[in-house]
Amino acid sequence: MNPYILAILLFGLGLGTTITFASSHWLLAWMGLELNTLAIIPLMAQLHHPRAVEASTKYFLIQTAAAATLLFASTTNAWLTGQWDIQQISHPLPTTLITLALALKIGLAPLHAWLPEVLQGLNLTTGLILSTWQKLAPFALLLQIQPTNSELLIFLGLASTLIGGWGGLNQTQLRKILAYSSIAHLGWMILVLQFSPQLTLLTLMTYFIMTASAFLIFKINNATNINTLATSWTKFPALTALTPLILLSLGGLPPLTGFMPKWLILQELAKQELAPTATLAALTALLSLYFYLRLSYAMTLTMSSNTLTATTPWRFTSSQATLPLAITTSTTIYLLPLTPTAMTLLSP
């Protein structure tokens, strides 16, 4: 892609998210979300592959439906209460509609079916943008409206953690596994959103760092399914030794970084006298942990066969910049001791 066009599209992505962050009016927030969607679609379709075009079309239709629902709900709110202000939303009908529209935008279960299919059709770089940056604007709106429909949020959260763990169990494609991982993590964030917004923000930031690290590791290995991970020992032995720490951290295994937000969320749910919800969420985390263990096993404890007659793929040098990978990997591994600092920074 032409670097000038790429710069314009990335600027559009940043501008759309910034407009949504800064807006207090529903129409401005909707405009920011639409700009965000329109800026990422050319990045998705840049490969000119039928799967990429299909993924772009699916993403466009889903995001348009969510944006239309959001616009309808905000108009209904203005009609019922006379308010266009984001933080002045009080009527239960528009609140529920907006929550569902934003859940569809970020891919929460049971509105999740588009996310694994779309992510499977993209390259790893665009998939990383979709899994991280594109979640920021809808989450900014969710944090602003502070949905009061607790049953709906708990249902969305538990369904997402369950389906995110269950859906990834029999997958062999790495991008689909990361999509189900994203659904499960979003479920944890939604569970605690109404009780502790700063904890949701902490979980979101931790998820971004860990997911960026996982995507960049798969990208430098040029791996899109589990079998190709076995060649990583020959390419990057030091990185392969560190990768299980990142994958198991995504699964929330103590004493790794990913355990910290899950532990704090379970603690908060127990404080709110939601022990059954906390127990169910903790059990669904075991499902996610299984497929991360499977990836770790495939990457570190299996060796690739040496009977290939063609040019062996692990002889090619990677052109990927390794600085972002080094930063995200180091942060993922060393973030757990900084938990008190992070909590202090995010406390109101």
C-alpha positions as CSV (number, residue, x, y, z in Angstrom):
1,M,0.0,0.0,0.0
2,N,1.1,3.5,-0.8
3,P,2.7,5.0,2.3
4,Y,0.7,8.3,1.9
5,I,-2.6,6.4,1.7
6,L,-1.5,4.3,4.7
7,A,-0.7,7.4,6.7
8,I,-4.1,8.9,5.9
9,L,-5.9,5.8,6.9
10,L,-4.0,5.5,10.2
11,F,-4.7,9.2,10.8
12,G,-8.4,8.5,10.2
13,L,-8.3,5.6,12.7
14,G,-6.7,7.9,15.3
15,L,-9.1,10.8,14.6
16,G,-12.2,8.6,14.8
17,T,-11.2,7.3,18.2
18,T,-10.2,10.7,19.4
19,I,-13.5,12.3,18.3
20,T,-15.5,9.5,20.2
21,F,-13.2,10.0,23.3
22,A,-13.8,13.8,23.3
23,S,-17.5,13.9,22.5
24,S,-20.3,14.6,24.9
25,H,-23.0,14.5,22.2
26,W,-24.3,11.2,20.8
27,L,-24.1,12.4,17.1
28,L,-20.4,13.3,17.5
29,A,-19.7,9.9,19.1
30,W,-21.5,8.2,16.3
31,M,-19.5,10.1,13.7
32,G,-16.3,9.1,15.4
33,L,-17.3,5.4,15.3
34,E,-18.2,5.7,11.6
35,L,-14.9,7.3,10.8
36,N,-13.1,4.5,12.6
37,T,-15.0,1.9,10.6
38,L,-14.4,3.5,7.3
39,A,-10.7,4.0,7.9
40,I,-10.0,0.3,8.7
41,I,-11.9,-1.2,5.8
42,P,-9.2,-0.4,3.1
43,L,-6.6,-1.8,5.5
44,M,-8.6,-5.0,5.7
45,A,-9.1,-5.3,2.0
46,Q,-5.5,-4.4,1.0
47,L,-4.5,-8.0,0.2
48,H,-7.1,-8.3,-2.6
49,H,-7.8,-11.9,-1.5
50,P,-11.3,-13.2,-1.6
51,R,-11.2,-14.0,2.2
52,A,-9.9,-10.5,2.9
53,V,-12.7,-8.9,0.8
54,E,-15.3,-11.2,2.5
55,A,-14.0,-10.2,6.0
56,S,-14.1,-6.5,5.1
57,T,-17.7,-6.9,3.8
58,K,-18.8,-8.7,6.9
59,Y,-17.1,-6.2,9.2
60,F,-18.7,-3.3,7.3
61,L,-22.2,-4.7,7.5
62,I,-21.9,-5.6,11.2
63,Q,-20.4,-2.2,12.2
64,T,-23.1,-0.4,10.2
65,A,-25.9,-2.3,11.9
66,A,-24.4,-1.5,15.3
67,A,-23.9,2.2,14.4
68,A,-27.5,2.4,13.1
69,T,-28.8,0.8,16.4
70,L,-26.7,3.3,18.4
71,L,-28.1,6.2,16.4
72,F,-31.7,4.9,16.8
73,A,-31.2,4.4,20.5
74,S,-29.7,7.9,21.1
75,T,-32.5,9.5,19.0
76,T,-35.1,7.5,21.1
77,N,-33.3,8.9,24.3
78,A,-33.5,12.4,22.9
79,W,-37.2,11.9,22.2
80,L,-38.0,10.4,25.6
81,T,-35.8,12.7,27.8
82,G,-34.9,15.7,25.6
83,Q,-31.2,15.0,26.2
84,W,-28.4,14.4,23.6
85,D,-25.7,14.3,26.3
86,I,-23.9,11.0,26.6
87,Q,-23.7,11.1,30.4
88,Q,-27.4,12.2,30.8
89,I,-28.8,8.9,29.6
90,S,-31.3,7.6,32.2
91,H,-34.2,5.8,30.4
92,P,-33.8,2.0,30.5
93,L,-34.9,1.4,26.9
94,P,-32.2,3.5,25.1
95,T,-29.6,2.4,27.7
96,T,-30.2,-1.3,26.9
97,L,-30.2,-0.7,23.1
98,I,-26.9,1.3,23.3
99,T,-25.3,-1.4,25.5
100,L,-26.3,-4.1,22.9
101,A,-25.1,-2.0,20.0
102,L,-21.7,-1.4,21.6
103,A,-21.6,-5.2,22.5
104,L,-22.1,-6.0,18.8
105,K,-19.4,-3.5,17.9
106,I,-16.7,-5.1,20.1
107,G,-17.9,-8.7,19.6
108,L,-19.4,-9.7,23.0
109,A,-21.2,-13.0,23.1
110,P,-23.9,-13.8,22.0
111,L,-23.3,-11.1,19.4
112,H,-19.8,-12.5,18.7
113,A,-20.2,-14.7,15.6
114,W,-18.7,-12.2,13.2
115,L,-15.4,-11.7,15.1
116,P,-13.6,-15.1,14.5
117,E,-14.6,-15.1,10.8
118,V,-13.5,-11.6,10.2
119,L,-10.2,-12.0,12.0
120,Q,-9.5,-15.2,10.1
121,G,-9.6,-13.3,6.8
122,L,-7.1,-10.6,7.8
123,N,-3.3,-10.5,8.0
124,L,-1.8,-10.4,11.5
125,T,-1.1,-6.7,11.5
126,T,-4.6,-5.6,10.7
127,G,-5.9,-8.3,13.0
128,L,-3.9,-6.7,15.8
129,I,-5.4,-3.3,15.1
130,L,-8.9,-4.9,15.1
131,S,-8.3,-6.7,18.4
132,T,-6.9,-3.7,20.2
133,W,-7.4,-0.2,18.8
134,Q,-10.9,-0.8,17.5
135,K,-12.1,-1.7,21.0
136,L,-11.1,1.7,22.5
137,A,-14.0,3.9,21.2
138,P,-16.9,1.6,22.1
139,F,-15.3,1.0,25.6
140,A,-15.0,4.8,26.1
141,L,-18.8,5.1,25.5
142,L,-19.6,2.1,27.8
143,L,-17.5,3.7,30.5
144,Q,-19.3,7.0,30.1
145,I,-22.9,5.8,30.1
146,Q,-22.2,3.5,33.1
147,P,-25.0,1.0,32.2
148,T,-27.3,0.2,35.1
149,N,-28.9,-2.9,33.7
150,S,-26.8,-5.3,35.9
151,E,-28.5,-8.5,34.7
152,L,-27.8,-7.7,31.1
153,L,-24.1,-7.0,31.8
154,I,-23.6,-10.1,33.9
155,F,-25.3,-12.2,31.2
156,L,-23.1,-10.7,28.4
157,G,-20.0,-11.1,30.6
158,L,-20.6,-14.8,31.5
159,A,-21.7,-15.7,28.0
160,S,-18.5,-14.2,26.6
161,T,-16.2,-15.9,29.0
162,L,-17.9,-19.2,28.4
163,I,-18.1,-19.0,24.6
164,G,-14.6,-17.4,24.4
165,G,-13.2,-20.4,26.2
166,W,-15.4,-23.1,24.6
167,G,-15.0,-21.8,21.0
168,G,-11.2,-21.8,21.1
169,L,-10.9,-25.5,22.2
170,N,-11.0,-27.2,18.9
171,Q,-9.4,-24.5,16.7
172,T,-6.1,-24.9,14.8
173,Q,-6.0,-21.5,13.3
174,L,-4.1,-19.0,15.4
175,R,-6.2,-16.0,14.4
176,K,-9.5,-17.7,15.4
177,I,-7.9,-18.7,18.7
178,L,-6.9,-15.1,19.3
179,A,-10.5,-14.0,18.4
180,Y,-12.0,-16.3,21.0
181,S,-9.4,-15.2,23.4
182,S,-10.5,-11.6,22.8
183,I,-14.2,-12.5,23.4
184,A,-13.3,-14.2,26.7
185,H,-11.2,-11.2,27.9
186,L,-14.0,-8.7,26.9
187,G,-16.4,-10.8,29.0
188,W,-14.2,-10.3,32.1
189,M,-14.2,-6.6,31.5
190,I,-17.9,-6.3,31.1
191,L,-18.6,-8.4,34.3
192,V,-16.9,-5.7,36.5
193,L,-17.8,-2.6,34.4
194,Q,-20.8,-1.5,36.6
195,F,-18.9,-2.1,39.9
196,S,-15.4,-0.8,39.2
197,P,-14.8,1.1,35.9
198,Q,-11.1,1.7,36.7
199,L,-10.7,-2.1,37.0
200,T,-12.2,-2.5,33.6
201,L,-9.7,0.0,32.2
202,L,-6.8,-1.8,33.9
203,T,-8.0,-5.1,32.4
204,L,-8.3,-3.5,29.0
205,M,-4.8,-2.1,29.0
206,T,-3.3,-5.4,30.3
207,Y,-5.2,-7.2,27.5
208,F,-3.9,-4.8,24.9
209,I,-0.2,-5.4,25.9
210,M,-0.5,-9.2,26.1
211,T,-2.5,-9.5,22.8
212,A,0.0,-7.2,21.0
213,S,2.8,-9.4,22.2
214,A,1.1,-12.6,21.0
215,F,0.2,-11.1,17.6
216,L,3.8,-9.9,17.1
217,I,5.3,-13.2,18.1
218,F,3.1,-15.0,15.5
219,K,3.9,-12.4,12.9
220,I,7.7,-12.7,13.3
221,N,7.3,-16.5,13.0
222,N,5.0,-16.1,10.0
223,A,2.6,-18.5,11.7
224,T,-1.1,-18.7,11.1
225,N,-1.9,-22.2,12.4
226,I,-0.7,-24.4,15.2
227,N,1.5,-26.7,13.1
228,T,3.8,-23.9,11.8
229,L,4.6,-22.9,15.4
230,A,6.9,-26.0,15.6
231,T,9.5,-24.3,13.4
232,S,10.0,-21.4,15.8
233,W,12.8,-23.2,17.8
234,T,15.0,-23.0,14.7
235,K,14.2,-19.4,14.0
236,F,14.1,-17.7,17.5
237,P,15.1,-20.0,20.3
238,A,15.1,-17.2,23.0
239,L,11.8,-15.9,22.0
240,T,10.3,-19.4,21.8
241,A,11.4,-20.0,25.4
242,L,9.6,-16.8,26.6
243,T,6.4,-17.3,24.5
244,P,4.8,-19.8,27.0
245,L,5.0,-17.0,29.7
246,I,3.0,-14.7,27.4
247,L,0.5,-17.3,26.3
248,L,-0.1,-18.6,29.8
249,S,-0.4,-15.0,31.0
250,L,-3.2,-14.5,28.5
251,G,-4.8,-17.6,30.1
252,G,-4.6,-15.9,33.6
253,L,-2.2,-18.5,35.2
254,P,-0.6,-17.2,38.4
255,P,2.0,-15.8,39.0
256,L,1.9,-14.2,35.6
257,T,0.6,-10.7,34.5
258,G,-2.7,-12.0,33.2
259,F,-3.6,-13.4,36.6
260,M,-3.7,-9.9,38.1
261,P,-6.9,-8.5,36.5
262,K,-8.7,-11.8,36.9
263,W,-7.8,-11.9,40.6
264,L,-8.9,-8.3,41.2
265,I,-12.2,-8.9,39.2
266,L,-13.0,-12.0,41.2
267,Q,-12.3,-10.1,44.4
268,E,-14.6,-7.3,43.4
269,L,-17.4,-9.7,42.4
270,A,-17.1,-11.4,45.8
271,K,-17.3,-8.0,47.5
272,Q,-20.6,-7.3,45.6
273,E,-22.0,-10.7,46.9
274,L,-21.8,-12.3,43.5
275,A,-19.9,-15.4,44.5
276,P,-21.8,-17.7,42.1
277,T,-20.9,-15.4,39.2
278,A,-17.3,-15.2,40.3
279,T,-17.2,-19.0,40.5
280,L,-18.6,-19.5,37.0
281,A,-16.2,-16.9,35.6
282,A,-13.2,-18.6,37.3
283,L,-14.3,-22.0,35.8
284,T,-14.7,-20.6,32.3
285,A,-11.1,-19.3,32.6
286,L,-9.9,-22.9,32.7
287,L,-11.3,-23.5,29.2
288,S,-9.2,-20.6,27.9
289,L,-6.2,-21.9,29.8
290,Y,-6.5,-25.3,28.0
291,F,-6.0,-23.9,24.5
292,Y,-3.1,-21.6,25.6
293,L,-1.4,-24.7,27.1
294,R,-2.0,-26.4,23.8
295,L,-0.3,-23.5,21.9
296,S,2.6,-23.5,24.4
297,Y,3.0,-27.3,23.9
298,A,3.0,-27.0,20.1
299,M,5.5,-24.2,20.2
300,T,8.0,-25.4,22.8
301,L,7.7,-29.2,23.1
302,T,7.3,-30.3,19.5
303,M,9.9,-30.1,16.7
304,S,9.2,-29.7,13.0
305,S,9.9,-32.6,10.7
306,N,13.1,-32.3,8.7
307,T,12.0,-34.3,5.6
308,L,10.8,-31.3,3.6
309,T,12.1,-31.2,0.0
310,A,11.3,-27.6,-0.7
311,T,13.1,-24.6,0.7
312,T,12.7,-24.7,4.5
313,P,10.6,-21.8,5.8
314,W,12.7,-21.2,8.8
315,R,15.7,-20.1,6.7
316,F,14.1,-16.9,5.7
317,T,15.0,-13.8,7.7
318,S,12.1,-11.7,9.0
319,S,11.8,-8.1,8.0
320,Q,9.6,-7.2,11.0
321,A,10.9,-4.5,13.4
322,T,11.6,-6.2,16.7
323,L,11.5,-3.2,19.0
324,P,7.7,-3.3,19.5
325,L,7.9,-7.0,20.1
326,A,10.7,-6.5,22.7
327,I,8.7,-3.7,24.5
328,T,5.4,-5.6,24.6
329,T,7.0,-8.9,25.7
330,S,9.0,-7.3,28.4
331,T,6.0,-5.4,29.7
332,T,3.8,-8.6,29.7
333,I,6.4,-10.5,31.7
334,Y,7.3,-7.8,34.2
335,L,3.9,-6.1,34.8
336,L,2.6,-8.2,37.7
337,P,4.8,-6.5,40.4
338,L,3.6,-3.1,39.2
339,T,-0.1,-3.9,40.1
340,P,-0.2,-1.5,43.1
341,T,1.2,1.3,40.9
342,A,-1.3,0.6,38.1
343,M,-4.2,0.6,40.6
344,T,-3.0,3.9,42.1
345,L,-2.7,5.5,38.7
346,L,-6.2,4.4,37.6
347,S,-8.0,5.1,40.9
348,P,-10.4,8.1,40.7
